[in-house]
Amino acid sequence: MRDGPVLHLFGGKGGAGKSTLASAFAFTLTDAAPKESVVLCSSEPTKALSDVWKRRLTGKPTKLVPGKGEGGLSAYEFEVESVQERAEAIRAALSSGAVKGLLLSDEDVGKLVSGVVPGLEPLLGLLDLLSELESGKLDRAVVDMAGTGPTLRLFDTANILRRAVALARGEKPAGKRKDAAAPGDTPLDQLVAELDRFWALVKDPQRTAFHLVAQAEPVGESQAKALFTGLRERGIPISEIVVNAVEERASSPAFAGRRGLQAPHVRKFQTFDKAIPVHLVQRRVEAPRGLEGLRPFAKEIAGGRETKALEFGAAEGPPALVRAPSMPPIAAPPLPPTRLIFFVGQGGVGKSSCAAAAAVTLTEKEGPVLLISVDPAHGLSDVLQSRLTDTETQVKGTKGLYARELDVPGWFNALRKRWREKAEKVFESFGKQEGTDREVLRNLLDVVPAGLEDLAAVSVLTDALVQERFKRIVVDPVASSTGVRLLEVPELARTWLTNLLSVLVKYRAKGLGELADEAAALLKHVKRFEEAVVSPAEARFVVVTRGEELAAARTERIVEELQGKKLAVERVLVNRVLPKTTDPAAEERRRQEHNVAKALEKKIGLTVTVAPALGRYPAGLRELKSFRTAWYALTATQAKTRAA
């Protein structure tokens, strides 16, 4: 086997181009060593690799590029079904391996700790891949990771699962052990050993390389910083930062302006760590797709070849805001009178700007509006040019616009502290006597399914609905390449809370009544939220995207997923489309963006609204209002009334 890492992880925010860059890198590995067996795969069921390769990939490896002998490049899309049997085996092992506590039976202790299993699937998929590498069946693997949050959560899941095993078996904290336990051969012992090997591999820079993919935009920078910091905190080495879709140096004012917007963000990436190279990849008018597009693209960018030609000069910086037309070509239809309006889509498409612009104009027309961000990469403070916190704050210069950036970790930590205190009260009569159930209940929220922390958003949004203080609640949720992450929480939370309540209620008379009541209250919030999102009178969704083919394909899937859940998709908003210009190159790109939007409108059968690029990113009330006024309907048949 050649020197160098055997595992390559491509991570970053959704929409940054991870799938394309991972595909190109896998191509380069195969070209350099045709005898090696290289596999390209996704960490979540996004179908993004299928889009890039222009062929349907499944959960079984498909040979894409033949090599010599058994070598070559194969690819597959991760499928949840492929690891469900293993997930159930882990659930059974946690349940059967649990130890009786002071109050709870071994069966009930097992029931609580095995609740960690939902959400393990991405981790289990990666563990299966590492097993293939360890066995020698594969020489190298390239993984197209999910967005920033899911990537960090995948690594955290490994620690959560290890903690669940420790609680189930009644292990003492590491600092209290007199002797290290000898390794055993039970299913839980084998799982612990596998998790240890996983961490040994991903923390070894000689065997694993993490390629951080970023976009030179405000959200792109904040997401890249969050991922960079998160990986460092978890001890995972970063081999390079790849800034994708950098505009080439050109004389066109339109492209020079877009390039100027990127300059400060690229400079910021270069300060993250001087020892980590920052490579630049030029934006392609047409994204490379299929074998015929990826082969030359892989050669053009290999080893950061485009970086020097794309370097920024000291004078390059953001342009002035382009004045919005006083009257859009065809006024966009107004947003319907519904309480909740979700602006959803992949990361970096401009959800926060669009949500803020809509909230500003809705406030002027209708009265009190709450604009709330539940995305950890909060951008509303910058967009509104107003300091926001985790409390509802009236935006200066408005008569009824309130905004809030939800602190999800803070909310969840407060819940954890509260539940820990309630659990301690239950066992006060036992003094310092140790028990498995005592540890499990004290640390209950340390072994929850991945993603359950987003229960914070469900709870806060439900409270806002019930209070009826605001006529509208505009939501900027967490971006997701597979849909809307917030919508995945209710089912996950309902299952976990129901399982938890079945144990707590059983021991209500022994002191678990307070915990049971709080869990029941959370379950009511979940059910109220589920009722709200499926009612068109209470909730509608605006899907924000860009006028690019790959973005359009993913937008189609988001729309399909929302409609499959019987949710009301109000429209698709194609953001940052170039305005009309006399520059031939810029006008050609505008035409292509419009063609993508028209094809999307025809395929999904929904209203498509266009939001033009106005030079720099709109910020502040005046610019946001101007930005919202400039939105227009793609076709005349879709707009019969003036925009709100």
Buried (B, 14 or more C-beta within 10 A) or exposed (E): EEEEBBBBBBBBBBBBBBBBBBBBBBBBBBBEBBBBBBBBBBBBBBBBBBBBBEEEBEBEBBEBBEBEEEBBBBBBBBBBEBBEEBBEBBBBBBBBBBBBBBBBBBEBBBBBBBBBBBBBBBBBBBBBBBBBBEEEEBBBBBBBBBBBBBBBBBBBBBEBBBBBBBBBBBBEEEEEEEEEEEEEEEBBBEBBEBBEBBBEBBEBEEBBBBBBBBBBBBBBBBBBBBBBEBBEEBEBBBBBBBBBBBBEBBEBBBBBBBBBBBBBBBBBBBEBEEEBBBBBBBBBEEBBBEEEBBBEBBEBBBEBEBBEEBEBEEEBBBBEBBEBBEEBBBBBBBBEEBBBBBBBBBBBBBBBBBBBBBBBBBBBEBEBBBBBBBBBBBBBBBBBBBEBEBEBBEBEEBEBBBBBBBBBEEBBBEBBEBBBEBBEEBBEEEEEEEBBBBBBBBBBBBBBBBBBBBBBBBBBBBEBBEEEEBBBBBBBBBBBBBBBBBBBBBEBBBEBBEBBBEBBBBBEEEBBBBBBBBBBEBBEBBBBBBBBBEBEEBBBBBBBBBBBBBBBBBBBBBBEBBBEEEBBBBBBBBBBBBBEBEBEBBBEBBEBBBEBBBEBBEEBEBBBBBBBBBBBBBBBBEBBBBBBBBBBBBEEEBBEEEBB
